[in-house]
Amino acid sequence: MKKVFIVCLFCFNSVTSIFAQQFIWNEKTQQIYDAATSLRIPEARKFIAIERKINPNNLTLALLESYADFYQLFLNENPIEYQKIYPEFEKKIKLLESGPKNSPFYLYSIALVHLHKSVAAIRFDKNWEAALDFRKAYILFKDNKKAFPKFSPNDVYYGFLSSVIGTIPKGYQWMASILGMTGKIAEGNALVLKYIKSNDEYSRYCRNEAMFLYPYLLMIFESNEKKAFNFLESYPYDLEHNHLHAYMATNLYLNHQQSDQAIRILEGIEKNEAYLPIPFWQLEKGYSYLNQLKLEVAQKALLDFVSNFKGQFYVKDAYEKLSWTYFLQGDIKKADLYRKEVLNKGNQITDADKLAYQNAKSAWPHPILLRARLLSDGGYQSNALQILSGKTTNDFSSDAEKTEFAYRLGRINELMDQPDAAIKFYKSAIEKGHELTEYFAARAALQIGLIYEKKGEYIKAISYFNECIEMKNHAFKNSLDQKAKAGIQRCSKS
């Protein structure tokens, strides 16, 4: 009888070990990963459900589902979906914690879900909760790197978080200090690039994310526009079928005076029911066509966005841009109508939304400066300069307009590769707008710092980066400070 019991116990333990929770990454999970990180979210969810019936104990499916949940919440900000999906992150963490601790996927998967939860929380104004999950993710990635140094996917996110932490704006450094986080830009960026260039057994596991993040790291933290676009244009991105990469590329081109290229991407993406429908595409179309002063086309796209987007981010900014289209057409009644929506809709979490709110309580922008700004933002510098040709500060009445005029000339000259002329106008903008709440003087100081950095005059560059940081109470304070701090880090090492 005792022998029979031992045999039964052995069989039970064998069966239990066979069906124990485990991390399995195979061709099927790779396909699901590729679908989720191309924003084919409905397709990814369908394949997860099928695979779960076949391999119910594969914990990797919980991680892949977290990807789908994260992108859906982050990009659409739907409060109804938030109520349902956000609590699932914590359930997934608990499930993943039941997995085998001797797997490199153990800490990695838990860390990633914490990071997904953190970034999604920011979209719904849960900043302290987001900070705590961010810290947990950072520590887990750090611990996993020590435990499994050859598990290269971990390097992508450990590197990314190290770069982010290394440039936390001054207003948030207390949080990083309390949470015990430190980071460095160069080391972080290098880890991400090393993974992209790798061809080890893990080189596909995190590739789409690494390819998404690296151009942002180059642009934001290294402030190297040329390097970022060279990378984007030399690597085999599939911007037609991978909507995540198209999202990144559109955003970068649009924010760096290349509206023509942004429109080409927006018009070229594959559109079918396999992809997550996101209003973002209409918002970017609206921005792009506005920069071309194609006002009616921009209106249609922006109206599409504000009508269909359920979230809060960039809503005020979208309404402001919509009001500008009517303002420039001379339809003040409709311009005022949409300007009131800037005050009533959305939130003030992003710098762009904060600025839109402040602008909506002020006088309308000068139409000449506004047209010049939009054309310059789109990459049409000659057209912008033509609009400002023959004008002097005497043509503008307020200190803010005089400052913007000087800043705008500085920016156009810089973008036309005339750095010395740009510095002259930027200095004028600093002199005129140092005490104003508008961002022009601080941005001028930042740009002078970047120009001197390119010239190799690092002491002068640091001086202007510090001047940017020292200016208070202006729009885009956090983002400009972050870029200035990154500049100081780079120049201090040169």
Helices and strands as residue ranges (DSSP letters): H 2-18, H 27-36, H 41-54, H 60-76, H 79-96, H 104-123, H 127-147, H 153-165, G 170-172, H 173-179, H 185-197, H 207-216, I 217-221, H 225-234, H 243-254, H 259-268, H 280-291, H 295-308, H 315-328, H 332-344, H 351-360, H 367-378, H 381-388, G 393-395, H 399-415, H 419-433, H 440-455, H 458-470, H 477-493
